[in-house]
Amino acid sequence: MSIWIFFKIIGSLALLIYGMKVMSEALQKMAGSQLRHILGTMTKNRVTGIITGMFVTCAVQSSSATTVMTVSFVNAGLLTLAQAISVIMGANIGTTLTAWIMSLGFSFNFTNVVFPAFIIAILLIYTRRHRYLGDFLFGIAFMFFSLAMLSETGAAMDLGHNEELLRFFSSFDTSSYITIVIFLLIGTLLTCILQSSAALMAITMVLCSSGVLPVYLGIALVMGENIGTTATANLAALGANTQARRAALAHLVFNVFGVFWVLCCFYPFVDAVCSFVNYDPLSGSTDPVKLSVVLAAFHTSFNVCNTCILVWFIPQIERLVCLMIKPRGTDDEDEFRLRYIGGNAIMKTPELSVLEAQKEIQAFAERIQRMFGFVRELLGTQNDADFNKLFSRIEKYEGISDNMEIEIAKYLDSVSDAHLSDETKAKIRAMLREISELESIGDSCYNIARTINRKMAGKEDFTERQYEHLHQMFELTDDSLTQMNVLLTGRKDNFDVNRSFNIENEINNYRNQLKSQNINDVNNHEYTYAIGTMYMDIVSECEKLGDYVVNVVEARMGTRQKDA
C-alpha cells in the first residue's frame, strides 16, 4: 500500500468525522432549546423516555451528543436516573440511523451530487437566516463525499487480492468465540481512541465489502463499537455529580449486557439477521451494498432487541449503578465549588453549555438568599461568640460570591467564542448581567452585616421599634429574593414580573417612610444620631439590594420596569 493511499484513507476518515460533527452541531443549533424542552418534559415513563432518546438522536445524528446531554440534565437535576436510563436506551436505537445513512453511501455513488451540495451549502452559510441549514448540508455532503472516497480507495487498493492481508484475516478462525471476542475488544479500543463509532463503522464496511474481512468479524467489530462509544459519556461525567456518573455508567452496563447475551447466541443471531436481508454469510460474497446493509441491519437488530429486553429492568439497572457508584462525601455549602460547569467539556454544544451556566446561576442565586438569611439571623444574635462565628460565615460567602461571578463569567466568555445563534448571544449577555447583579446583592448583604457588626462593637443598641422596622424591611427584601429565585428556577413565561416590581416599590416606599421618621425620631431624641445613621444604612442597603434583584429579574425576562 503506497503512502498516498494511506493518507487518502486517513484523510477520508477525518472528513467523515468532521462531516458528522458539523452535521450534528448544526442540527443541535437548529433545534436548540426545543431539544432541551423535549428531553426535560417527554420522559414521563420508560416508553416515552425511549422514544424521546430515539427521536433526539435521530435528529442530532449523534448518540454521544444525546447521552452527554442526558448526563448533563441529570447533573442539573432536570432528569431522574431512571428517566436518563430510558433516554439512553432510545439513543442506542436512534444511532443506528447513522449506519443506514452510511450504507446508503455505499449503495449509491454520491460523488457528482455532493459538489452542487457544497455550493448550495456555502451560499446558505453566508446568509444570516439559513446559516445552520448550510452547516447541516455542508456536513452531510462531507460525509457522503468521504464515504465515496473510502469506497473508491478500497476498490483501488484491490484488497480482495492482497495476499498478505487475506492471509492475516484468514488466520483467524471465524467459527471460534475467542476470535469474535478478540475483534470485539479491537472494536472497543479503536472506538475509544477515535471517539467516533461512525468512523469505525465506515472502515468495517470498506473491509467487509472488499472481501478481506469476514462478515462475522465485521459484526464483532460493530459490537465493540457499541461498548467503545460509551467512553464519551463516562469521560464527560468525570467532573459531574454522583447521579450523572451513574447515568453514564448505566449506558456502559446497557451495552455490555447486550454484547454478553448476543455473544451467547452469536452465530444463530447473526445468521437470522443475514437471512432477513437475504445474504449468506458463508458464501464469501463481496457485494458492497449487501454487506453494508447486513452491518446496518445487525446494528439495528442488536440495539432494538437489547432495549426490548432491558426496558423491563430499568429499576434493577438503577439499583446496580447505585451500588457500583457510591455518593461522594457531603459537600460543604460553605466551600466554593461550581456544581454544573467547569468540568469535562467533551461533546458540549453552546446550547447545552448555556443551560449548564443557567443552572449554575440558579445555584448562585440560592446561595445569595442563604447569605441574606444569615444576615437576618445576625441582627438578632447577641452572644459574642455566636455573632463572630456568623459574621465570619457571611464574610466567607461574600468571597464565594466574588469567585462565582468570575468563574461563571469566564465560562460564558469561553462559550461565546463558539459559532452562536443570535438568541444564544442574547442569553449570554443577559446571564452576564445577572451574575453581576447577584454579586452586587452579595456585596449589599456583606455591607449590612458590617453595619450590624459596627453597632455590636459600640455601646448603643437599636430601639425595639427600630428592630421591628428592620425585621419588616428584611421580610420585604427576602420576599423579593424569593421571587427572583422562583423566576430563575422556573419558566419565565409562567412568571408574573409585576410581583417583583410591586415588592420593590413597597421597599422604596417603606425606605422613604423610615427615612422621614428617622429624622423626626433623632430630633425628638428617641435615639442618637449615630445609631440613627447605622439604622438608615441598613435600610438604604436593603433598598439597593431590592434594586439589584429587580435588575436580575429584568435581565432574565428581557423587560424593564415601566416606572423605573
Buried (B, 14 or more C-beta within 10 A) or exposed (E): EEEEEEEBBEBBBEBBBBBBBBBBBBBBBBBBBEBBEBBBEBBEEBEBBBBBBBBBBBBBBBBBBBBBBBBBBBBBBBBBBBBBBBBBBBBBBBBBBBBBBBBBBBEEEBBEEBEEBBEBBEEBBEEEEBBBBBBBBBBBBBBBBBBBBBBBBBBEBEBBEBEEBBEEBEEBEBEEBEBBBBBBBBBBEBBBEBBBBBBBBBBBBBBBBBBBBBBBBBBBBBBBBBBBBBBBBBBBBEBBBBBBBBBBBBBBBBBEBBBEBBBEEBEEBBBEBBEEBEBEBEEEBBBBEBBBBBBBBBBBBBBBBBBEEBBEBBEEBBEBBBEEBEEEEEEEEEEBEBBBBBBBBBBBBBBBBBBBBBBBBBBBBBBBBBBBBBBBBBBEBEEEEEBEEBBEBBBBBBEBBBEBBEBBBEBBEEBBEBEBBEEBEEBBEBBBBBBBBBBBBBBBBBBBBBBBBEBBEEEEEBBEEBBEBBEEBBEBBBBBBBBBBBBBBEEEEEBEBEBBBBBBBBBBEBBEEBEEBBEEBBEEEBBEEEBBEBBBBBBBBBBBBBBBBBBBBBBBBEEEBEEE
